[in-house]
Protein backbone atom coordinates (compact mmCIF):
# COMPACT_ATOMS: atom_id res chain seq x y z
CA UNK A 1 0.00 0.00 0.00
CA UNK A 2 2.83 2.39 0.84
CA UNK A 3 4.26 1.96 -2.65
CA UNK A 4 0.87 2.81 -4.21
CA UNK A 5 0.62 6.11 -2.32
CA UNK A 6 4.19 7.08 -3.24
CA UNK A 7 3.63 5.99 -6.87
CA UNK A 8 0.42 8.03 -7.06
CA UNK A 9 2.26 11.11 -5.80
CA UNK A 10 5.01 10.64 -8.40
CA UNK A 11 2.40 10.18 -11.17
CA UNK A 12 0.45 13.30 -10.12
CA UNK A 13 3.61 15.39 -9.97
CA UNK A 14 4.78 14.19 -13.40
CA UNK A 15 1.37 14.81 -14.98
CA UNK A 16 1.56 18.47 -13.98
CA UNK A 17 4.00 18.83 -16.88
CA UNK A 18 1.68 17.46 -19.58
CA UNK A 19 1.17 14.17 -21.42
CA UNK A 20 3.97 12.11 -19.86
CA UNK A 21 6.09 9.78 -21.95
CA UNK A 22 9.08 9.18 -19.66
CA UNK A 23 10.31 9.99 -16.15
CA UNK A 24 13.64 9.77 -14.40
CA UNK A 25 13.84 8.95 -10.71
CA UNK A 26 16.53 8.85 -8.07
CA UNK A 27 15.66 6.39 -5.30
CA UNK A 28 17.63 6.38 -2.09
CA UNK A 29 19.06 3.03 -1.08
CA UNK A 30 17.24 3.38 2.27
CA UNK A 31 14.04 5.02 0.96
CA UNK A 32 10.68 4.02 2.43
CA UNK A 33 10.35 1.32 -0.21
CA UNK A 34 13.05 -0.53 -2.13
CA UNK A 35 13.56 0.66 -5.70
CA UNK A 36 12.42 -2.62 -7.26
CA UNK A 37 9.09 -2.51 -5.39
CA UNK A 38 8.52 1.12 -6.40
CA UNK A 39 9.28 0.41 -10.06
CA UNK A 40 7.03 -2.64 -10.09
CA UNK A 41 4.16 -0.58 -8.69
CA UNK A 42 4.72 2.34 -11.09
CA UNK A 43 4.89 0.04 -14.11
CA UNK A 44 1.57 -1.48 -13.07
CA UNK A 45 -0.06 1.96 -13.00
CA UNK A 46 1.38 3.71 -16.09
CA UNK A 47 2.90 2.75 -19.41
CA UNK A 48 5.65 5.38 -19.27
CA UNK A 49 9.32 4.67 -19.75
CA UNK A 50 10.89 4.88 -16.31
CA UNK A 51 14.61 5.42 -15.75
CA UNK A 52 15.71 5.00 -12.16
CA UNK A 53 19.02 5.14 -10.38
CA UNK A 54 19.68 4.14 -6.81
CA UNK A 55 21.49 6.66 -4.65
CA UNK A 56 23.79 5.02 -2.11
CA UNK A 57 23.14 5.77 1.53
CA UNK A 58 25.54 7.76 3.67
CA UNK A 59 25.80 7.80 7.46
CA UNK A 60 27.66 9.63 10.19
CA UNK A 61 28.64 7.86 13.39
CA UNK A 62 29.69 9.07 16.83
CA UNK A 63 33.01 7.24 16.32
CA UNK A 64 33.85 9.68 13.50
CA UNK A 65 33.04 7.39 10.57
CA UNK A 66 31.24 9.00 7.65
CA UNK A 67 30.37 6.92 4.61
CA UNK A 68 28.37 3.92 3.49
CA UNK A 69 26.84 1.84 6.32
CA UNK A 70 26.75 -1.89 6.68
CA UNK A 71 23.18 -2.83 5.78
CA UNK A 72 22.20 -5.82 7.90
CA UNK A 73 18.59 -6.02 6.80
CA UNK A 74 16.44 -4.23 4.23
CA UNK A 75 12.70 -4.58 4.07
CA UNK A 76 9.57 -2.73 3.11
CA UNK A 77 9.63 0.53 5.09
CA UNK A 78 12.42 -0.73 7.33
CA UNK A 79 16.15 -1.28 7.46
CA UNK A 80 18.78 -2.28 9.98
CA UNK A 81 22.21 -0.69 9.61
CA UNK A 82 25.40 -0.40 11.58
CA UNK A 83 28.65 1.51 11.41
CA UNK A 84 31.24 -0.62 9.59
CA UNK A 85 33.94 0.76 11.91
CA UNK A 86 32.48 0.41 15.44
CA UNK A 87 29.20 -1.51 14.90
CA UNK A 88 27.08 1.25 16.53
CA UNK A 89 23.87 2.52 14.95
CA UNK A 90 24.85 5.60 12.93
CA UNK A 91 22.76 8.59 11.84
CA UNK A 92 21.59 8.43 8.22
CA UNK A 93 22.51 11.66 6.41
CA UNK A 94 21.72 10.75 2.78
CA UNK A 95 20.07 8.10 0.65
CA UNK A 96 16.51 8.06 2.01
CA UNK A 97 14.72 10.26 -0.54
CA UNK A 98 12.80 9.47 -3.70
CA UNK A 99 13.23 12.27 -6.24
CA UNK A 100 11.53 12.91 -9.56
CA UNK A 101 14.49 14.20 -11.56
CA UNK A 102 12.93 14.80 -14.96
CA UNK A 103 9.73 14.42 -16.95
CA UNK A 104 9.58 14.00 -20.70
CA UNK A 105 6.25 14.81 -22.33
CA UNK A 106 4.82 13.98 -25.77
PyMOL commands that set and color helices and strands:
alter all, ss='L'
color gray80, all
select helices_A, chain A and resi 2-15+35-45
alter helices_A, ss='H'
color red, helices_A
select strands_A, chain A and resi 20-28+49-55+58-60+66-67+70-75+78-82+91-94+98-105
alter strands_A, ss='S'
color yellow, strands_A
deselect
rebuild
show_as cartoon
